[in-house]
Every structure is written in C-alpha cells, then in structure tokens.
C-alpha cells in the first residue's frame, strides 16, 4: 500500500526550440505526453545500448552489414562442404566403384560357371547318347533331370542377378543420400524411405 501512495518527483531539463518541436510532433503522432516520450526514448536508448552522440547509420551501411553476414554464412557453408561433404562424397564414390567392380566379377564368375556346367551337360548327353543309344527311356529320363538342373542353375543365376541389381540400386541411393546438402531435409527423408523399402523388398 505504501508504494501506491509514493509521490513521483519530477525534474526539468532545458531543450531548444527545435528539439521541443520534434517532441511535440512525436507526441501528436502517437498521442503521448512529453514526459512519456522522454521516458520511453531514454529507456529505448538504454536497452538498445545506443550512444546518442553517434550519428545514425545510413541504409547503405546497414545493407552492407547484412550482405557481410550473408557472405559469412555462404563462406561457412562452402567451408563445410569442402571439409565435410566433399570427403564423404569421394568416399561414397570410391565405395560404389569397388562394389561395382566386385559385382561385375561375381557376374562374370557366375556366367563362367554356368558355361562350364552347360559344357559338362553337353558332354554327358553326348556320352549317354553314344553309350546308351538303345536305352531311349533311360536317356530321356536323364535328359529330363539334366534339364531340371539347368533350370535350377538358370533360376539361381537370375536370382543372383536381381540381388546384384538391388545392391547397385542401394549403393546409388546411399551415394545420393551422401551428396544431399544441408537444406535437403525432405530429399534425405525420401531417400531413407526408398532405401528401407528396397532393403525390405522380397
């Protein structure tokens, strides 16, 4: 209750006619009293740490500061790309090249094994045909078994090829994920979903 009845002590300051006109103009514009204008102005100067003796900076100067900050941000992003992203991209590319080479070697090895297997089958069929020419039923039965074996081998080869293609696709997606920029959050999420779907694909 004591604070409510405390009297406010007013003091006076001397200002010239030009400053008085400026204060009256502000009072009229914002419907304030002169004492309120002075109090608010000094409060703003104090909170903003403004030196009233300093001349106000021009718009050009302020724009130059903003441009400098933008340049600083761009330099930071480029430095980050050079120090962090580019090495990741080079590493991912190196891994992709090695995987591609490994997959190619596996495909060549499988193709070679299939050719050898077919040659062996042809030789077996020729020998069976020459040796058991009179036993047609036996030859037909063995031919059927060999044909089934060929289908199993071909099916295995196709399955291996599908797995290899899936592996190459995963490598490509991981490479795309590694090359995403700082602002590519949505693209990163889409790539992660695509990778998960491909891994879970049967």
Backbone as CSV, one residue per row, in Angstrom:
resi,resn,N_x,N_y,N_z,CA_x,CA_y,CA_z,C_x,C_y,C_z
1,UNK,0.824,-1.196,0.000,0.000,0.000,0.000,0.860,1.248,0.000
2,UNK,2.076,1.188,0.619,2.941,2.351,0.690,3.426,2.776,-0.664
3,UNK,3.670,1.788,-1.562,4.161,2.100,-2.903,3.121,2.841,-3.721
4,UNK,1.828,2.542,-3.474,0.774,3.179,-4.256,0.670,4.674,-3.933
5,UNK,1.009,5.064,-2.714,0.880,6.465,-2.309,2.191,7.227,-2.425
6,UNK,3.234,6.534,-2.951,4.525,7.222,-3.075,4.410,8.312,-4.144
7,UNK,4.903,9.494,-3.841,4.817,10.612,-4.772,5.954,10.550,-5.789
8,UNK,5.621,10.872,-7.048,6.627,10.928,-8.101,7.274,12.292,-8.107
9,UNK,8.594,12.293,-8.063,9.323,13.562,-8.060,9.699,13.916,-9.491
10,UNK,9.274,15.048,-9.976,9.556,15.470,-11.335,10.726,16.453,-11.340
11,UNK,11.555,16.336,-12.380,12.636,17.301,-12.580,12.467,17.913,-13.957
12,UNK,13.170,18.934,-14.238,13.048,19.611,-15.537,14.397,19.647,-16.231
13,UNK,14.345,19.610,-17.576,15.553,19.732,-18.390,15.315,20.826,-19.418
14,UNK,16.382,21.472,-19.811,16.256,22.536,-20.798,16.521,22.020,-22.198
15,UNK,15.623,22.314,-23.149,15.800,21.906,-24.539,15.579,23.104,-25.436
16,UNK,16.163,23.079,-26.616,15.987,24.202,-27.534,14.657,24.087,-28.267
17,UNK,14.333,25.107,-29.041,13.044,25.157,-29.740,12.899,24.026,-30.761
18,UNK,13.992,23.720,-31.457,13.944,22.656,-32.483,13.635,21.302,-31.851
19,UNK,14.284,20.989,-30.708,14.031,19.725,-30.014,12.610,19.692,-29.483
20,UNK,12.110,20.843,-28.992,10.741,20.914,-28.472,9.723,20.627,-29.580
21,UNK,9.979,21.161,-30.774,9.072,20.906,-31.909,9.057,19.414,-32.270
22,UNK,10.248,18.807,-32.229,10.340,17.382,-32.548,9.560,16.546,-31.526
23,UNK,9.681,16.916,-30.231,8.956,16.173,-29.192,7.454,16.347,-29.353
24,UNK,7.021,17.576,-29.654,5.593,17.813,-29.856,5.056,17.034,-31.058
25,UNK,5.872,16.952,-32.106,5.469,16.203,-33.300,5.260,14.727,-32.957
26,UNK,6.181,14.173,-32.158,6.076,12.751,-31.763,4.883,12.558,-30.834
27,UNK,4.655,13.507,-29.918,3.511,13.420,-29.009,2.198,13.384,-29.782
28,UNK,2.098,14.260,-30.773,0.876,14.325,-31.573,0.675,13.057,-32.399
29,UNK,1.767,12.542,-32.977,1.685,11.350,-33.832,1.236,10.120,-33.040
30,UNK,1.752,9.945,-31.803,1.490,8.729,-31.037,0.602,8.973,-29.813
31,UNK,0.040,10.179,-29.689,-0.869,10.522,-28.581,-0.206,10.279,-27.233
32,UNK,0.965,10.838,-27.054,1.720,10.680,-25.820,1.982,12.043,-25.196
33,UNK,2.265,12.025,-23.875,2.685,13.240,-23.197,4.193,13.404,-23.381
34,UNK,4.648,14.658,-23.185,6.080,14.922,-23.362,6.916,14.094,-22.389
35,UNK,6.449,13.968,-21.160,7.195,13.194,-20.169,7.278,11.723,-20.580
36,UNK,6.178,11.223,-21.181,6.173,9.818,-21.627,7.138,9.618,-22.781
37,UNK,7.164,10.581,-23.712,8.078,10.484,-24.847,9.520,10.447,-24.378
38,UNK,9.856,11.346,-23.460,11.240,11.416,-22.955,11.599,10.126,-22.239
39,UNK,10.684,9.636,-21.369,10.953,8.420,-20.603,11.144,7.208,-21.524
40,UNK,10.240,7.076,-22.496,10.329,5.938,-23.432,11.582,6.032,-24.296
41,UNK,11.926,7.244,-24.734,13.102,7.421,-25.588,14.374,7.019,-24.852
42,UNK,14.500,7.493,-23.593,15.699,7.156,-22.821,15.737,5.664,-22.476
43,UNK,14.560,5.082,-22.231,14.510,3.635,-21.965,14.977,2.834,-23.173
44,UNK,14.534,3.265,-24.365,14.949,2.581,-25.598,16.454,2.710,-25.811
45,UNK,16.985,3.904,-25.614,18.428,4.143,-25.786,19.235,3.260,-24.837
46,UNK,18.732,3.115,-23.602,19.440,2.318,-22.608,19.412,0.832,-22.961
47,UNK,18.230,0.316,-23.323,18.105,-1.111,-23.649,18.857,-1.473,-24.920
48,UNK,18.837,-0.589,-25.899,19.500,-0.867,-27.182,20.987,-0.540,-27.151
49,UNK,21.473,-0.006,-26.018,22.893,0.367,-25.893,23.322,1.293,-27.032
50,UNK,22.503,2.307,-27.254,22.779,3.274,-28.316,23.453,4.499,-27.705
51,UNK,24.512,4.956,-28.341,25.177,6.190,-27.927,24.503,7.342,-28.675
52,UNK,23.779,8.227,-27.967,23.064,9.314,-28.669,24.003,10.244,-29.421
53,UNK,25.294,10.251,-29.032,26.249,11.141,-29.696,26.653,10.617,-31.067
54,UNK,26.447,9.297,-31.290,26.811,8.729,-32.592,25.756,9.089,-33.630
55,UNK,26.217,9.417,-34.832,25.279,9.720,-35.912,24.598,8.434,-36.370
56,UNK,23.313,8.500,-36.716,22.622,7.280,-37.193,23.251,6.795,-38.500
57,UNK,23.385,5.446,-38.583,23.999,4.872,-39.782,23.014,4.900,-40.944
58,UNK,23.567,4.982,-42.116,22.731,5.049,-43.314,22.194,3.664,-43.676
59,UNK,21.154,3.676,-44.519,20.584,2.413,-45.010,21.632,1.624,-45.776
60,UNK,22.466,2.335,-46.513,23.522,1.680,-47.286,24.481,0.939,-46.373
61,UNK,24.819,1.563,-45.248,25.727,0.932,-44.287,25.089,-0.311,-43.680
62,UNK,23.797,-0.202,-43.334,23.106,-1.357,-42.763,23.020,-2.496,-43.763
63,UNK,22.732,-2.172,-45.039,22.679,-3.206,-46.073,24.042,-3.867,-46.253
64,UNK,25.097,-3.064,-46.143,26.455,-3.613,-46.259,26.716,-4.619,-45.136
65,UNK,26.216,-4.309,-43.924,26.381,-5.247,-42.809,25.633,-6.553,-43.070
66,UNK,24.384,-6.402,-43.571,23.588,-7.602,-43.873,24.273,-8.445,-44.941
67,UNK,24.787,-7.780,-45.983,25.494,-8.509,-47.050,26.718,-9.228,-46.514
68,UNK,27.413,-8.564,-45.577,28.603,-9.193,-44.985,28.215,-10.441,-44.208
69,UNK,27.100,-10.353,-43.458,26.653,-11.529,-42.716,26.274,-12.661,-43.669
70,UNK,25.592,-12.308,-44.779,25.233,-13.333,-45.765,26.486,-13.965,-46.359
71,UNK,27.485,-13.131,-46.656,28.744,-13.663,-47.195,29.412,-14.588,-46.190
72,UNK,29.341,-14.229,-44.902,29.922,-15.080,-43.863,29.223,-16.436,-43.825
73,UNK,27.882,-16.413,-43.947,27.126,-17.671,-43.945,27.491,-18.519,-45.160
74,UNK,27.578,-17.873,-46.335,27.926,-18.604,-47.564,29.322,-19.196,-47.445
75,UNK,30.259,-18.415,-46.887,31.621,-18.936,-46.704,31.627,-20.138,-45.759
76,UNK,30.803,-20.055,-44.701,30.727,-21.181,-43.761,30.198,-22.431,-44.459
77,UNK,29.120,-22.260,-45.269,28.542,-23.413,-45.977,29.556,-24.020,-46.939
78,UNK,30.270,-23.162,-47.682,31.268,-23.676,-48.621,32.405,-24.385,-47.900
79,UNK,32.815,-23.817,-46.756,33.876,-24.447,-45.971,33.413,-25.806,-45.448
80,UNK,32.147,-25.856,-45.003,31.591,-27.116,-44.515,31.543,-28.158,-45.628
81,UNK,31.120,-27.717,-46.827,31.075,-28.638,-47.962,32.475,-29.170,-48.283
82,UNK,33.459,-28.270,-48.238,34.825,-28.666,-48.580,35.418,-29.603,-47.536
83,UNK,35.154,-29.291,-46.245,35.767,-30.068,-45.166,35.008,-31.339,-44.826
84,UNK,33.670,-31.324,-45.005,32.863,-32.451,-44.547,32.183,-33.206,-45.695
85,UNK,31.416,-32.478,-46.521,30.590,-33.159,-47.532,31.418,-33.751,-48.668
86,UNK,32.361,-32.969,-49.196,33.136,-33.467,-50.332,33.929,-34.727,-50.003
87,UNK,34.598,-34.808,-48.817,35.262,-36.076,-48.485,34.280,-37.240,-48.391
88,UNK,33.075,-36.975,-47.866,32.062,-38.031,-47.788,31.652,-38.489,-49.189
89,UNK,31.499,-37.515,-50.094,31.109,-37.859,-51.463,32.207,-38.687,-52.132
90,UNK,33.474,-38.256,-51.942,34.574,-39.007,-52.561,34.662,-40.421,-51.997
91,UNK,34.450,-40.546,-50.677,34.491,-41.874,-50.058,33.358,-42.744,-50.576
92,UNK,32.154,-42.169,-50.664,31.000,-42.923,-51.169,31.232,-43.360,-52.610
93,UNK,31.794,-42.464,-53.410,32.074,-42.810,-54.808,33.083,-43.952,-54.890
94,UNK,34.110,-43.889,-54.051,35.124,-44.939,-54.038,34.505,-46.281,-53.659
95,UNK,33.608,-46.247,-52.626,32.929,-47.488,-52.211,32.045,-48.014,-53.334
96,UNK,31.333,-47.113,-54.004,30.445,-47.521,-55.099,31.241,-48.164,-56.233
97,UNK,32.410,-47.589,-56.556,33.250,-48.147,-57.622,33.724,-49.544,-57.246
98,UNK,34.139,-49.705,-55.963,34.609,-51.018,-55.527,33.481,-52.047,-55.540
99,UNK,32.282,-51.625,-55.096,31.140,-52.534,-55.125,30.798,-52.928,-56.558
100,UNK,30.834,-51.947,-57.450,30.531,-52.217,-58.850,31.519,-53.212,-59.433
101,UNK,32.791,-53.045,-59.103,33.819,-53.964,-59.587,33.601,-55.364,-59.033
102,UNK,33.245,-55.442,-57.731,33.013,-56.746,-57.106,31.811,-57.443,-57.726
103,UNK,30.740,-56.672,-57.927,29.527,-57.255,-58.523,29.810,-57.739,-59.936
104,UNK,30.584,-56.978,-60.714,30.924,-57.386,-62.078,31.736,-58.685,-62.062
105,UNK,32.677,-58.785,-61.132,33.478,-60.013,-61.025,32.593,-61.207,-60.683
106,UNK,31.632,-60.978,-59.768,30.722,-62.068,-59.400,29.870,-62.500,-60.588
107,UNK,29.371,-61.526,-61.349,28.554,-61.861,-62.527,29.366,-62.642,-63.553
108,UNK,30.635,-62.205,-63.775,31.494,-62.916,-64.722,31.777,-64.326,-64.238
109,UNK,32.005,-64.471,-62.908,32.288,-65.796,-62.357,31.081,-66.716,-62.502
110,UNK,29.897,-66.168,-62.211,28.673,-66.980,-62.338,28.445,-67.385,-63.790
111,UNK,28.646,-66.429,-64.718,28.470,-66.737,-66.140,29.452,-67.820,-66.581
112,UNK,30.691,-67.738,-66.081,31.698,-68.746,-66.432,31.304,-70.119,-65.901
113,UNK,30.824,-70.146,-64.650,30.412,-71.419,-64.064,29.224,-72.021,-64.814
114,UNK,28.310,-71.154,-65.225,27.153,-71.641,-65.989,27.599,-72.239,-67.320
115,UNK,28.537,-71.563,-68.003,29.030,-72.079,-69.284,29.738,-73.418,-69.115
116,UNK,30.552,-73.500,-68.043,31.240,-74.771,-67.780,30.233,-75.878,-67.495
117,UNK,29.209,-75.527,-66.684,28.176,-76.507,-66.357,27.447,-76.971,-67.616
118,UNK,27.163,-76.041,-68.528,26.472,-76.415,-69.767,27.348,-77.300,-70.651
119,UNK,28.640,-76.979,-70.681,29.554,-77.813,-71.462,29.614,-79.231,-70.908
120,UNK,29.656,-79.305,-69.568,29.660,-80.627,-68.938,28.366,-81.377,-69.242
121,UNK,27.264,-80.659,-69.203,25.973,-81.289,-69.519,25.961,-81.801,-70.959
122,UNK,26.477,-80.970,-71.867,26.513,-81.395,-73.282,27.376,-82.645,-73.455
123,UNK,28.515,-82.668,-72.778,29.396,-83.837,-72.875,28.737,-85.083,-72.302
124,UNK,28.053,-84.879,-71.164,27.356,-86.026,-70.559,26.276,-86.549,-71.486
125,UNK,25.525,-85.624,-72.086,24.466,-86.040,-73.018,25.024,-86.786,-74.225
126,UNK,26.148,-86.316,-74.744,26.761,-86.983,-75.903,27.212,-88.396,-75.548
127,UNK,27.854,-88.492,-74.357,28.337,-89.814,-73.951,27.176,-90.766,-73.702
128,UNK,26.117,-90.214,-73.060,24.936,-91.051,-72.814,24.311,-91.494,-74.123
129,UNK,24.244,-90.537,-75.089,23.643,-90.862,-76.383,24.451,-91.928,-77.120
130,UNK,25.782,-91.830,-77.060,26.641,-92.793,-77.747,26.624,-94.161,-77.064
131,UNK,26.658,-94.118,-75.718,26.792,-95.380,-74.983,25.461,-96.110,-74.834
132,UNK,24.394,-95.347,-74.576,23.093,-95.983,-74.319,22.071,-95.613,-75.400
133,UNK,22.476,-95.739,-76.621,21.597,-95.397,-77.747,20.353,-96.273,-77.760
134,UNK,20.485,-97.487,-77.289,19.361,-98.428,-77.336,18.437,-98.270,-76.128
135,UNK,18.886,-97.520,-75.135,18.070,-97.365,-73.926,17.465,-95.948,-73.919
136,UNK,16.523,-95.723,-74.811,15.936,-94.392,-75.006,15.241,-93.877,-73.740
137,UNK,14.565,-94.763,-73.063,13.837,-94.311,-71.873,14.791,-93.788,-70.795
138,UNK,15.894,-94.517,-70.631,16.863,-94.089,-69.635,17.473,-92.743,-70.020
139,UNK,17.769,-92.637,-71.318,18.372,-91.378,-71.799,17.398,-90.212,-71.618
140,UNK,16.123,-90.434,-71.964,15.130,-89.358,-71.820,14.969,-88.934,-70.357
141,UNK,14.996,-89.930,-69.479,14.854,-89.631,-68.056,16.045,-88.805,-67.557
142,UNK,17.230,-89.213,-67.962,18.412,-88.459,-67.544,18.430,-87.057,-68.167
143,UNK,17.974,-86.984,-69.413,17.911,-85.675,-70.072,16.967,-84.733,-69.318
144,UNK,15.857,-85.319,-68.846,14.900,-84.508,-68.076,15.545,-84.010,-66.785
145,UNK,16.289,-84.885,-66.108,16.954,-84.484,-64.873,17.987,-83.376,-65.132
146,UNK,18.709,-83.548,-66.231,19.712,-82.529,-66.575,19.034,-81.209,-66.921
147,UNK,17.916,-81.297,-67.622,17.177,-80.073,-67.963,16.657,-79.371,-66.703
148,UNK,16.178,-80.187,-65.742,15.734,-79.607,-64.468,16.894,-78.918,-63.748
149,UNK,18.057,-79.565,-63.802,19.241,-78.981,-63.177,19.610,-77.653,-63.847
150,UNK,19.480,-77.624,-65.180,19.763,-76.391,-65.916,18.808,-75.272,-65.502
151,UNK,17.527,-75.627,-65.332,16.547,-74.628,-64.909,16.857,-74.103,-63.508
152,UNK,17.283,-75.007,-62.627,17.652,-74.586,-61.273,18.836,-73.624,-61.323
153,UNK,19.829,-73.963,-62.164,21.013,-73.108,-62.295,20.620,-71.746,-62.875
154,UNK,19.780,-71.765,-63.923,19.341,-70.507,-64.529,18.540,-69.660,-63.539
155,UNK,17.666,-70.358,-62.765,16.881,-69.638,-61.756,17.789,-69.007,-60.706
156,UNK,18.816,-69.772,-60.298,19.773,-69.241,-59.325,20.540,-68.057,-59.898
157,UNK,20.882,-68.153,-61.182,21.610,-67.066,-61.828,20.759,-65.800,-61.891
158,UNK,19.462,-65.975,-62.233,18.574,-64.803,-62.307,18.384,-64.176,-60.931
159,UNK,18.261,-65.037,-59.917,18.101,-64.526,-58.559,19.335,-63.749,-58.136
160,UNK,20.522,-64.281,-58.467,21.766,-63.595,-58.130,21.857,-62.254,-58.853
161,UNK,21.406,-62.250,-60.121,21.443,-61.004,-60.897,20.508,-59.959,-60.296
162,UNK,19.310,-60.409,-59.828,18.383,-59.481,-59.183,18.987,-58.894,-57.902
163,UNK,19.646,-59.782,-57.147,20.293,-59.315,-55.917,21.405,-58.322,-56.224
164,UNK,22.151,-58.583,-57.295,23.230,-57.654,-57.681,22.665,-56.297,-58.089
165,UNK,21.570,-56.329,-58.873,20.937,-55.065,-59.292,20.389,-54.299,-58.084
166,UNK,19.832,-55.058,-57.120,19.331,-54.432,-55.897,20.468,-53.784,-55.127
167,UNK,21.615,-54.477,-55.073,22.779,-53.942,-54.380,23.264,-52.658,-55.047
168,UNK,23.314,-52.659,-56.398,23.742,-51.458,-57.123,22.783,-50.296,-56.870
169,UNK,21.475,-50.591,-56.813,20.485,-49.548,-56.541,20.694,-48.968,-55.149
170,UNK,20.960,-49.847,-54.159,21.214,-49.381,-52.798,22.440,-48.488,-52.745
171,UNK,23.486,-48.879,-53.467,24.711,-48.076,-53.497,24.415,-46.698,-54.075
172,UNK,23.618,-46.681,-55.161,23.272,-45.409,-55.798,22.470,-44.516,-54.844
173,UNK,21.514,-45.125,-54.110,20.702,-44.350,-53.170,21.550,-43.808,-52.015
174,UNK,22.473,-44.662,-51.491,23.354,-44.187,-50.417,24.257,-43.063,-50.920
175,UNK,24.682,-43.166,-52.181,25.528,-42.114,-52.749,24.741,-40.813,-52.868
176,UNK,23.471,-40.895,-53.329,22.614,-39.707,-53.420,22.379,-39.105,-52.036
177,UNK,22.194,-39.983,-51.031,21.977,-39.516,-49.660,23.186,-38.765,-49.141
178,UNK,24.384,-39.263,-49.486,25.612,-38.622,-49.010,25.831,-37.261,-49.665
179,UNK,25.291,-37.083,-50.897,25.522,-35.822,-51.610,24.473,-34.757,-51.288
180,UNK,23.482,-35.075,-50.463,22.463,-34.094,-50.111,23.085,-32.937,-49.336
181,UNK,22.594,-31.724,-49.649,23.092,-30.543,-48.963,22.441,-30.371,-47.600
182,UNK,22.852,-29.293,-46.915,22.352,-29.024,-45.565,20.853,-28.779,-45.584
183,UNK,20.349,-28.174,-46.646,18.929,-27.792,-46.712,18.042,-28.876,-47.337
184,UNK,18.623,-30.016,-47.717,17.852,-31.045,-48.427,17.222,-32.040,-47.467
185,UNK,16.571,-31.569,-46.404,15.998,-32.466,-45.398,14.918,-33.366,-45.972
186,UNK,14.046,-32.804,-46.797,12.951,-33.590,-47.358,13.478,-34.657,-48.298
187,UNK,14.459,-34.297,-49.119,15.044,-35.282,-50.046,15.735,-36.405,-49.279
188,UNK,16.390,-36.054,-48.153,17.036,-37.076,-47.330,16.012,-38.079,-46.820
189,UNK,14.873,-37.565,-46.314,13.842,-38.454,-45.783,13.306,-39.380,-46.872
190,UNK,13.074,-38.830,-48.086,12.578,-39.639,-49.203,13.570,-40.729,-49.580
191,UNK,14.865,-40.364,-49.585,15.896,-41.365,-49.908,15.944,-42.454,-48.848
192,UNK,15.828,-42.070,-47.569,15.852,-43.070,-46.491,14.672,-44.032,-46.616
193,UNK,13.487,-43.498,-46.941,12.305,-44.344,-47.111,12.513,-45.299,-48.284
194,UNK,13.065,-44.775,-49.387,13.303,-45.618,-50.565,14.309,-46.722,-50.256
195,UNK,15.355,-46.392,-49.479,16.362,-47.393,-49.089,15.715,-48.467,-48.223
196,UNK,14.897,-48.050,-47.235,14.244,-49.008,-46.339,13.319,-49.935,-47.134
197,UNK,12.543,-49.375,-48.047,11.640,-50.181,-48.875,12.411,-51.187,-49.726
198,UNK,13.553,-50.749,-50.267,14.342,-51.636,-51.118,14.956,-52.770,-50.299
199,UNK,15.414,-52.443,-49.071,16.001,-53.471,-48.205,14.942,-54.502,-47.796
200,UNK,13.730,-54.019,-47.496,12.654,-54.918,-47.053,11.977,-55.636,-48.202
201,UNK,12.296,-55.252,-49.431,11.661,-55.871,-50.602,12.050,-57.342,-50.722
202,UNK,11.081,-58.187,-50.979,11.354,-59.634,-51.123,11.395,-60.026,-52.593
